[in-house]
């Protein structure tokens, strides 16, 4: 049986801070993570070739024959079929980048130096995550593809007559989901509601939209597509074209738009982000490899927040803000456009270092609330990130 390995592509660092805490494969876009997509299309489990400090949690599993797949690429049926047909020392490529390569066990760590490789060019269209903003910009298309994958030849669960469903054939509800007195409009894109998810009374939702398992849309929420709420999350207020990876809350009033929020985050009540500059100019965003703000050529771009970060009530985020891992933000006025990992404070209160022992203590409490164990592996990942990101706290 063929062994499949998802490898972090060379531009992994352009996806920081989200990839500080996970391989590229575990980015959520659409309904599923990239890994979950590949495993469904391939009908096989995958492992990961990633950074050393992440490899304890995400170990690579080697076989005698392996197909290594660029984890920044989202699969589809045609692409998966081409990859499964690769013979030893054949590579599937598109333009100037590698999609997948078939290698023996000894060559796994030598992708660049592997010899006698036959390149097979493909023009099969596919989604690729090269930049942070690709996650929300391409989310609508990703929801559509995942919706078809997950619902093919299946029937949606029935819902209460108290709900108003517009274009119901484009709405799929998994078993155990609860909806009452909600308005769901799937005219502009599909709506997927996961197992044991809940949409409370008065919520108004436009597709494309995905609510993953055990997540909650609170009363009176207003959600515009293309938005994904990952598993075990709570959302309220107003959301537009945003992706929440999972285990995070934006449970109260306030606006979140054109944004990506990692895991274990909390957005305080009445917090808002700007997603459009007053002069309608293109938005610049902090880039870790370049250590400066780069033009995204986008007019709409909101907040990027790394895992374990939180903000107090009434926090205001500027257009195009990047918040690192394990940041605690509070204070009045607009926050800086780049807040380094393990920072504590805000624009008005001043910033200090969020010391690692205190950060670990809080993370353990947060995990306990979700009946999960913040074990030594998770602790060591945060300790590594604390060291890696030290230089940014002094910029």
Buried (B, 14 or more C-beta within 10 A) or exposed (E): EBBBBBBBBEBBEBBBBBBBBBBBBBBBBBBBBBBBBBBBBBEBEBBBBBBEBBBEBBEBEBBEBBBBBBBBBBBBEEBBEBBBEBEBBBBBBBEEBBBBBBBBEEBBEEBEEBEEBEEBEBEBEBBBBEBBBBBBBBBBBBBBBBBEBBBEEEEBBEBEEEBEBBBBEBBBBBEBBBBBBBBBBBEBBBBBBBBBBBBBEBBBBBBBBBBBBBBBBBEBBBBBBBBBBBBBBBBBBBBBBBBBBBBBBBBBBBBBBBBBBBBBBBBBBBBBBBBBBEEEEEBBBBBBEEEEBEEBEBBBBBBBBBBBBBBBEBBBBBBBBBBBBBBBBBBEEBBBBBBBBBBBBBBEBEBEBBEBEBBBEBBBEBBEEEEBEBEEEBBBBBBBBBEBBEEBBEE
